Amino acid sequence: MVQSSQTHSPTYPPTDLLSNEPPLETYRHLRQLILLLTSLERLWHRQDFFAGGNLSIYYSIRQIKSEDIKGPDFFVVLNTERKERKSWTVWEEEGKYPNFILEILSESTAKNDRGLKKQLYQDVFRTPNYFWFDPYTLEFAGFKLNYRIYEALIPNEQGWLWSDELQLYLGIVGEQLRFFTPDGKLVPTPEEAEAEERQRTEIERQRANAAEAKVEALQQKLRELGVEIEEE
């Protein structure tokens, strides 16, 4: 019997995969996503995280073959390199899954986000924090993985929910979901932070002008009283 000399080359998982997510449903969904991304990236100067928006997460070859791509609207992975990515590919990222996931609900996705995706994030991803938010109805909920099961988070007096993964609160302000620091301060967007800085600069300028005017008025009064003032 002649034995075949052919050898099978090992197959490797694909790499450098492009995201394959559908577009966001509405402009309000887009604004919400941009707000979360930009405010968190501005707040955190650290280089050990990745925040993604509307980006595919590839976690198995079977998933790719079935084209059953699951991409959260917004997610954060901790203890990883802060750099640009075309997708989040688990086998290229040392097996890391998101620490935090948020889905922005819509009429077409809400049932799936509350059901199948929640089950996936709980049982497969083992993501510690899962939240969802509807930018139109303002439905808002959060869950913490507790003994392999998602447990609903209890809001505080302000109606905010705490993410122990991000060490931030999430709460609704003006029909948008916002981040808050542990001491309750609103995390500003870059535009808000720039406006606040301009306002601080203007207040300081006005105070300096007022102080200078007071000094000049006092000097003028002293001159009127015949007091000589030495000029520096």
C-alpha positions as CSV (number, residue, x, y, z in Angstrom):
1,M,0.0,0.0,0.0
2,V,1.4,3.4,-1.0
3,Q,1.0,6.0,1.8
4,S,0.1,9.5,0.7
5,S,2.9,12.0,1.2
6,Q,0.4,14.9,1.5
7,T,0.3,16.6,4.9
8,H,-2.4,18.9,6.0
9,S,-1.3,22.4,6.9
10,P,-2.6,23.6,10.2
11,T,-5.4,26.2,9.9
12,Y,-5.3,29.4,11.9
13,P,-8.1,31.8,12.9
14,P,-8.4,34.8,10.5
15,T,-6.8,38.0,11.6
16,D,-7.2,41.7,10.9
17,L,-11.0,41.3,10.4
18,L,-13.1,44.3,9.4
19,S,-16.1,45.3,11.4
20,N,-19.4,44.2,9.9
21,E,-22.0,46.2,11.8
22,P,-25.2,47.8,10.3
23,P,-25.5,51.6,10.5
24,L,-27.0,53.1,13.6
25,E,-30.8,53.5,13.4
26,T,-31.1,57.3,14.0
27,Y,-29.2,60.5,14.5
28,R,-30.1,60.3,18.2
29,H,-28.4,56.9,18.5
30,L,-25.3,58.3,16.8
31,R,-25.2,61.4,19.1
32,Q,-25.5,59.2,22.1
33,L,-22.7,56.9,21.0
34,I,-20.3,59.8,20.2
35,L,-21.1,61.4,23.5
36,L,-20.2,58.3,25.5
37,L,-17.0,57.7,23.5
38,T,-15.6,61.2,23.5
39,S,-16.4,61.9,27.2
40,L,-14.9,58.7,28.4
41,E,-11.7,59.1,26.3
42,R,-11.3,62.6,27.5
43,L,-11.8,61.6,31.1
44,W,-9.3,58.7,31.1
45,H,-5.8,59.8,30.3
46,R,-4.7,56.1,30.9
47,Q,-3.4,54.0,28.1
48,D,-4.7,50.6,29.3
49,F,-8.2,50.4,27.8
50,F,-10.1,50.3,24.6
51,A,-13.6,51.8,24.0
52,G,-15.4,50.8,20.9
53,G,-18.6,51.9,19.2
54,N,-20.8,50.0,16.7
55,L,-17.8,47.6,16.2
56,S,-18.0,43.9,15.6
57,I,-16.7,41.4,18.2
58,Y,-15.3,38.2,16.7
59,Y,-15.1,35.4,19.3
60,S,-15.3,32.0,17.4
61,I,-14.7,30.5,13.9
62,R,-18.2,29.1,14.0
63,Q,-19.6,32.5,14.6
64,I,-17.8,33.9,11.5
65,K,-18.9,30.9,9.3
66,S,-22.5,31.4,10.3
67,E,-22.2,35.2,9.9
68,D,-23.8,35.6,13.3
69,I,-21.8,38.7,14.1
70,K,-22.5,40.3,17.5
71,G,-21.3,43.9,17.9
72,P,-22.4,46.0,20.9
73,D,-23.3,49.6,20.4
74,F,-20.7,50.6,23.0
75,F,-18.2,48.6,24.9
76,V,-15.1,49.0,27.0
77,V,-12.2,46.5,27.5
78,L,-9.8,47.1,30.4
79,N,-6.2,46.1,30.8
80,T,-5.4,46.3,27.1
81,E,-3.5,48.6,24.7
82,R,-5.2,51.9,23.8
83,K,-5.0,51.9,20.0
84,E,-7.2,52.0,16.9
85,R,-8.8,48.7,15.9
86,K,-10.8,47.6,12.9
87,S,-12.8,45.2,15.0
88,W,-12.4,43.4,18.4
89,T,-11.1,39.9,17.7
90,V,-10.9,37.9,20.9
91,W,-8.2,35.5,19.8
92,E,-6.0,38.4,18.8
93,E,-6.6,40.1,22.1
94,E,-5.3,37.4,24.5
95,G,-8.8,36.1,24.9
96,K,-10.2,39.3,26.4
97,Y,-13.9,40.1,26.2
98,P,-15.5,43.5,27.1
99,N,-15.7,44.5,30.8
100,F,-18.6,46.8,30.1
101,I,-21.3,46.8,27.3
102,L,-24.1,49.2,26.6
103,E,-26.8,48.7,24.0
104,I,-28.8,51.6,22.7
105,L,-32.2,50.3,22.2
106,S,-34.4,50.8,19.1
107,E,-37.7,49.3,17.9
108,S,-35.9,46.8,15.7
109,T,-33.3,45.7,18.3
110,A,-34.8,46.1,21.8
111,K,-36.2,42.5,22.0
112,N,-32.9,41.0,20.9
113,D,-30.9,43.3,23.3
114,R,-33.1,42.3,26.2
115,G,-33.0,38.6,25.3
116,L,-30.5,36.9,23.1
117,K,-27.7,39.5,23.4
118,K,-28.1,39.6,27.2
119,Q,-27.8,35.9,27.3
120,L,-24.7,36.0,25.1
121,Y,-23.0,38.6,27.2
122,Q,-23.9,36.7,30.3
123,D,-23.0,33.1,29.3
124,V,-20.3,33.5,26.6
125,F,-18.7,36.9,27.0
126,R,-19.0,36.8,30.8
127,T,-19.1,40.6,30.6
128,P,-19.3,41.9,34.2
129,N,-21.5,45.0,33.5
130,Y,-24.3,45.1,30.9
131,F,-26.5,48.2,30.4
132,W,-29.1,49.3,27.9
133,F,-30.7,52.7,27.2
134,D,-33.5,53.8,24.9
135,P,-32.9,57.4,23.7
136,Y,-36.6,57.9,22.9
137,T,-38.5,56.2,25.7
138,L,-35.6,56.7,28.2
139,E,-35.8,53.1,29.3
140,F,-32.6,52.5,31.3
141,A,-31.4,49.4,33.0
142,G,-28.1,47.9,34.2
143,F,-26.9,44.5,35.3
144,K,-23.9,43.1,37.2
145,L,-22.7,39.5,36.8
146,N,-23.2,37.7,40.1
147,Y,-22.4,34.0,40.3
148,R,-22.6,33.7,36.5
149,I,-26.1,35.3,36.4
150,Y,-26.9,39.0,35.6
151,E,-28.4,40.7,38.6
152,A,-30.3,44.0,38.1
153,L,-28.6,47.1,39.5
154,I,-30.5,49.3,42.0
155,P,-30.6,53.0,41.1
156,N,-29.4,55.6,43.7
157,E,-31.5,58.6,44.8
158,Q,-30.7,60.4,41.5
159,G,-31.8,57.4,39.4
160,W,-28.2,56.7,38.4
161,L,-26.7,53.2,38.1
162,W,-23.1,52.4,39.3
163,S,-20.6,50.6,37.0
164,D,-18.0,49.0,39.2
165,E,-16.0,48.1,36.1
166,L,-15.8,51.8,34.9
167,Q,-15.9,53.2,38.5
168,L,-18.5,55.7,37.2
169,Y,-22.2,56.3,37.5
170,L,-24.5,56.4,34.5
171,G,-27.6,58.6,34.5
172,I,-29.9,60.5,32.2
173,V,-29.5,64.2,31.6
174,G,-31.6,66.0,29.0
175,E,-32.7,62.7,27.3
176,Q,-29.1,61.5,27.0
177,L,-27.2,59.0,29.0
178,R,-24.2,60.5,30.8
179,F,-21.2,59.5,32.9
180,F,-20.8,60.8,36.5
181,T,-17.7,60.6,38.7
182,P,-17.9,58.7,42.0
183,D,-18.5,62.1,43.8
184,G,-21.4,62.9,41.5
185,K,-19.8,65.3,39.1
186,L,-21.0,65.2,35.4
187,V,-18.3,64.0,33.1
188,P,-18.1,66.7,30.4
189,T,-17.8,66.1,26.7
190,P,-14.7,67.8,25.0
191,E,-16.9,70.6,23.8
192,E,-18.4,71.2,27.2
193,A,-15.0,71.1,28.8
194,E,-13.7,73.7,26.3
195,A,-16.7,75.9,27.0
196,E,-16.1,75.6,30.8
197,E,-12.5,76.5,30.3
198,R,-13.4,79.6,28.3
199,Q,-15.9,80.6,31.0
200,R,-13.3,80.2,33.7
201,T,-10.8,82.2,31.7
202,E,-13.4,85.0,31.2
203,I,-14.3,85.1,34.9
204,E,-10.7,85.3,35.9
205,R,-10.2,88.1,33.4
206,Q,-13.2,90.0,34.8
207,R,-12.0,89.6,38.4
208,A,-8.5,90.8,37.4
209,N,-10.0,93.9,35.7
210,A,-12.3,94.6,38.7
211,A,-9.3,94.3,41.1
212,E,-7.2,96.6,38.9
213,A,-10.1,99.1,38.8
214,K,-10.5,99.1,42.5
215,V,-6.7,99.8,43.0
216,E,-6.9,102.7,40.5
217,A,-9.9,104.1,42.2
218,L,-8.2,103.9,45.6
219,Q,-5.1,105.6,44.2
220,Q,-7.1,108.4,42.7
221,K,-8.9,108.9,46.1
222,L,-5.6,109.1,47.9
223,R,-4.3,111.6,45.4
224,E,-7.3,113.8,45.9
225,L,-6.5,113.7,49.7
226,G,-3.0,114.9,48.9
227,V,-1.3,111.6,49.6
228,E,1.7,110.9,47.5
229,I,1.8,107.5,45.9
230,E,5.1,106.0,44.9
231,E,5.0,104.4,41.5
232,E,6.8,101.1,41.2
